[in-house]
């Protein structure tokens, strides 16, 4: 049994605790609205295969990772959660390095890297089959995600001196964002370029719709995403805990 404990500051947008099993299998999870939290925001979650008192996150027994996610709309102003993890059992003394065990672990690491490449290439293949600048749905488990998210993806392609415009309406959701990525699903340099906008940063029209401009260079005005000079990559639309169906989005060159 493991214990994850900490404190969630007031006004925190979202906290989710999710288990992953071997091969990247998505396991069970708890979100903040399922946790018992005291008046100061403190909580404890017990993780184990047998039922535990209080907040219990059930494990299947093959888990290799517990991931705690926090979402921000303004990292400069919003506080991070406090976290610690403890093993609630008898600590075993370290054992000498065993060659056979080391070989097994190296083979497991190789399989993990293969799974990462295979999933990333599968996402690229799906995007390529759909064609450039077409927004489509991808299976949520293909992006190493939390099941609390729903995604729409487009492989964008913009010509020299050209720009793209993403238009649509955001869903009713805990969090909504549009982010630019490389083909290996790494975001562009967010310290020097505006490569992401969330629902609080987007400026909306009177009817609740938006238009986001995507171009290889920075531009003035609201709703501008900068591809950091790249002419091709991924556009990922993320909705966290959406209510109802995702609306349609259109990506068009101008």
GIJO-V436005 format. One record per helix or strand of 3 or more residues. SS is the DSSP state (@ for helix, = for strand). FROM is the first residue (numbers start at 0). TO is the last residue. If there is no record, write none. Layout:
SS,FROM,TO + SS,FROM,TO
//
This chain:
=,1,6 + =,13,20 + @,21,23 + =,25,30 + @,31,33 + =,41,47 + =,54,57 + =,62,70 + =,81,86 + @,98,129 + @,139,142 + =,148,156 + =,162,168 + =,174,180 + =,195,197 + =,208,214 + =,223,225 + =,231,239 + =,248,252
//
